[in-house]
């Protein structure tokens, strides 16, 4: 979302009186393709952020898509020939370890919310650097009264699957103490089916009614708490839910069975298709 100085959300296709964020995003992607962004992360690693190729702009679908190129230093390793196992070259700590990964930006017409879908790669986060780079780009353009904020947006069907069919594995009662910090009481579920369903129903009811509440959460006979986290498992995977702060719920989705492949890699067109389907379900 895009906020002005008064923290008011803007209609993305018509912000700053006449500008369309879709066009601004397209311009931004072209800029970072030509101008590599480098920075030091929280672990002291040198990182770079750019595009591996020019972005694709689709006005009809209102998307900008392509592949990010993210790299960082600090890794040691060796690259060997697959057939002979002979050493090709060493990777030292000063070398940039780079990966390309898919992204798609969608800016709907007349909406205050847009979407950024990113292919997940271990040790290659996007949220903070994308926000920072875009906001710096806006200031460079002379537009300093708007700030981009990216938030997690779990698709409804994905969340609903866990809520309807998930088995409650554990819950954590969380209390924030000014002097002692965060305290948690952890309960593992090794109880009967009826007790598990009773706990789950209570937690789901709280999840649906306590979003962003400033009040303490009263949980059965166990007291009042600042937050409650609970884990639901289904089909061999687990997802942690938060009664108040739904933004903490991670929106990772396994689409490996939904895309087409060429030479072991997902095709660009199938990634776009699946991304737009996910967005349709999430909006």
C-alpha positions in Angstrom: 0.0 0.0 0.0 1.0 3.6 -0.5 0.7 6.1 2.3 0.9 9.9 2.3 2.3 11.9 5.2 -1.0 11.7 7.1 -0.7 7.9 6.9 -3.7 7.8 4.6 -3.9 5.0 2.0 -3.9 6.1 -1.6 -5.8 4.8 -4.6 -2.8 3.2 -6.4 -4.0 3.8 -9.9 -4.5 7.5 -9.3 -2.1 8.8 -6.6 -0.5 12.2 -6.5 -3.5 13.5 -8.4 -2.7 11.8 -11.7 0.0 9.1 -11.4 -0.6 5.3 -11.8 1.6 3.2 -9.5 1.7 0.5 -12.2 3.7 2.9 -14.4 5.8 4.0 -11.5 6.7 0.4 -10.7 7.6 -0.2 -14.3 9.8 2.8 -14.2 11.4 1.7 -10.9 12.1 -1.8 -12.3 13.8 -0.3 -15.3 15.9 1.9 -12.9 17.1 -0.9 -10.7 18.0 -3.0 -13.8 20.4 -0.3 -14.8 21.5 0.8 -11.3 22.5 -2.1 -9.0 21.5 -1.5 -5.4 24.2 -2.5 -2.9 24.0 -2.5 0.9 25.2 -4.2 4.1 22.6 -6.4 5.8 22.1 -6.9 9.6 24.7 -9.7 9.6 27.3 -7.5 8.1 27.2 -9.2 4.6 27.6 -7.1 1.5 24.5 -7.6 -0.8 23.4 -6.4 -4.2 19.8 -6.2 -5.6 18.9 -5.7 -9.2 17.0 -7.4 -12.1 18.5 -10.2 -14.1 16.7 -9.0 -17.2 14.4 -6.3 -18.4 10.9 -6.4 -16.9 7.7 -7.3 -18.7 5.0 -4.7 -18.6 1.4 -5.8 -19.3 -1.1 -3.0 -19.2 -4.1 -5.2 -19.9 -3.4 -7.5 -16.9 -1.8 -4.5 -15.0 1.3 -6.4 -14.1 5.1 -5.9 -14.1 7.0 -9.1 -14.0 10.5 -10.6 -14.4 13.3 -12.0 -12.3 15.2 -10.3 -9.4 18.9 -10.9 -9.1 19.9 -11.0 -5.4 23.5 -11.7 -4.3 25.5 -11.7 -1.1 29.0 -12.3 0.2 30.2 -14.5 3.1 29.7 -18.0 1.7 32.5 -20.4 1.3 32.3 -23.4 -0.9 33.4 -25.3 -4.1 31.9 -25.7 -7.5 32.5 -29.2 -9.0 31.9 -30.8 -12.3 28.7 -32.9 -12.1 30.1 -35.9 -14.1 33.7 -36.0 -12.9 33.4 -34.5 -9.5 36.5 -32.4 -10.3 36.9 -29.0 -8.8 36.0 -26.1 -11.2 36.6 -23.3 -8.8 36.5 -22.2 -5.2 34.0 -19.8 -3.7 35.5 -17.5 -1.1 33.9 -15.1 1.4 34.4 -12.1 -0.9 32.6 -13.6 -3.9 29.0 -12.6 -4.5 26.7 -15.6 -4.3 23.8 -14.8 -6.7 20.4 -16.2 -7.5 17.6 -15.2 -9.8 14.0 -15.5 -8.8 10.6 -14.7 -10.3 8.5 -11.7 -9.2 5.2 -10.3 -10.3 3.7 -6.9 -9.3 0.0 -6.4 -9.8 -1.7 -3.0 -9.4 -5.5 -3.2 -9.7 -7.5 -0.3 -11.0 -9.2 1.9 -8.4 -7.8 -0.1 -5.4 -5.8 0.9 -2.4 -4.0 -2.5 -2.3 -1.5 -3.9 -4.8 0.3 -7.3 -4.8 3.9 -8.4 -5.0 4.5 -12.1 -5.5 8.0 -13.4 -5.2 9.5 -16.8 -5.7 11.1 -17.9 -2.4 14.9 -18.5 -2.3 16.7 -19.3 0.9 18.8 -16.3 2.2 17.4 -14.0 -0.4 14.7 -11.8 1.2 13.1 -9.0 -0.8 10.6 -7.1 1.4 13.0 -4.6 3.2 15.3 -3.9 0.2 12.4 -3.5 -2.2 10.6 -1.0 0.1 13.8 0.9 0.8 14.9 1.0 -2.9 11.5 2.0 -4.1 11.1 4.8 -1.5 14.6 6.1 -2.3 13.6 6.0 -6.0 10.5 8.1 -5.3 12.6 10.7 -3.4 15.0 10.8 -6.3 12.1 11.6 -8.6 11.2 14.5 -6.2 8.1 12.7 -4.8 8.8 12.6 -1.0 5.3 12.7 0.4 4.5 9.0 -0.3 5.8 5.9 1.3 5.4 2.3 0.1 4.6 -0.4 2.7 4.6 -4.1 2.0 2.7 -6.4 4.3 2.1 -10.2 4.3 -1.2 -11.1 2.6 -2.1 -14.8 3.1 -4.6 -15.9 0.5 -8.0 -16.6 1.9 -8.3 -20.1 0.5 -4.9 -21.1 2.0 -5.8 -19.9 5.5 -9.3 -21.4 5.2 -7.8 -24.8 4.4 -6.0 -24.9 7.8 -8.9 -23.4 9.7 -11.4 -26.0 8.4 -9.2 -29.1 8.2 -6.1 -28.4 10.4 -5.4 -30.3 13.6 -4.4 -28.2 16.6 -0.8 -29.2 17.5 0.1 -26.6 20.1 -0.7 -23.1 21.4 1.3 -20.4 23.1 -0.1 -17.9 25.6 2.0 -14.8 25.3 2.4 -12.0 27.8 4.5 -8.8 27.3 6.1 -7.6 30.6 7.9 -4.3 30.7 10.4 -5.6 33.1 10.7 -9.2 32.2 10.1 -9.0 28.5 8.0 -11.5 26.6 6.8 -14.6 28.5 5.2 -17.6 26.9 3.3 -20.6 28.2 3.5 -23.4 25.7 0.9 -26.2 25.6 1.4 -29.3 23.4 -1.7 -31.1 22.4 -1.6 -34.8 23.5 -5.2 -34.8 24.6 -8.4 -36.5 23.4 -10.0 -35.5 20.1 -12.9 -33.8 21.9 -10.5 -31.6 24.0 -8.4 -30.8 20.9 -11.5 -29.7 19.0 -12.7 -27.6 22.0 -9.4 -25.8 22.2 -9.4 -25.3 18.4 -12.9 -23.9 18.3 -12.1 -21.4 21.0 -8.9 -20.3 19.3 -10.6 -19.9 15.9 -13.4 -17.8 17.5 -10.8 -15.5 19.1 -8.9 -15.4 15.8 -12.0 -14.1 14.0 -13.0 -11.5 16.6 -9.8 -10.1 18.2 -7.9 -8.8 15.1 -5.8 -5.8 16.1 -7.6 -5.5 19.4 -5.9 -3.5 22.2 -7.7 -5.6 24.9 -6.3 -8.6 26.7 -7.3 -12.0 25.5 -9.2 -14.1 28.0 -8.6 -17.7 27.2 -10.8 -20.3 28.9 -9.6 -20.8 32.5 -5.9 -19.9 31.8 -6.0 -16.2 32.4 -5.6 -13.0 30.2 -2.9 -12.6 27.7 -1.5 -10.0 25.2 -1.4 -12.5 22.3 -2.0 -16.2 21.6 -0.2 -18.2 18.9 -1.4 -21.6 17.8 -0.2 -24.2 15.3 -2.5 -26.0 12.9 -1.3 -28.9 10.8 -2.8 -30.4 7.6 -1.4 -32.7 4.9 1.9 -32.9 6.6 2.5 -29.1 6.8 2.0 -26.7 9.7 1.1 -23.0 9.9 1.3 -20.7 12.9 -1.6 -18.4 13.5 -1.8 -15.3 15.7 -5.1 -14.2 17.3 -4.4 -10.5 17.1 -1.6 -9.9 14.6 -2.6 -11.7 11.4 0.3 -10.1 9.5 2.7 -12.5 11.2 1.1 -15.4 9.4 3.5 -16.3 6.6 2.0 -16.5 3.1 4.4 -19.0 1.6 2.5 -21.3 -0.9 3.9 -24.4 -2.6 3.1 -24.1 -6.3 5.5 -26.8 -7.5 2.6 -29.0 -8.7 0.8 -26.1 -10.4 3.5 -24.8 -12.8 5.0 -26.2 -16.0 8.6 -27.0 -16.3 11.3 -26.8 -19.0 14.8 -28.3 -18.2 13.8 -28.5 -14.6 12.8 -24.9 -14.1 9.3 -23.4 -13.9 8.3 -21.6 -17.1 7.9 -17.8 -17.0 4.3 -18.0 -18.4 3.1 -20.6 -16.0 4.5 -18.6 -13.0 2.6 -15.6 -14.2 -0.6 -17.6 -14.6 -0.4 -19.2 -11.1 0.5 -15.8 -9.6 -2.6 -14.2 -11.0 -4.7 -17.1 -9.8 -3.4 -16.7 -6.3 -4.0 -13.0 -6.4 -7.6 -13.6 -7.5 -8.2 -15.9 -4.5 -6.5 -13.5 -2.1 -8.4 -10.3 -3.2 
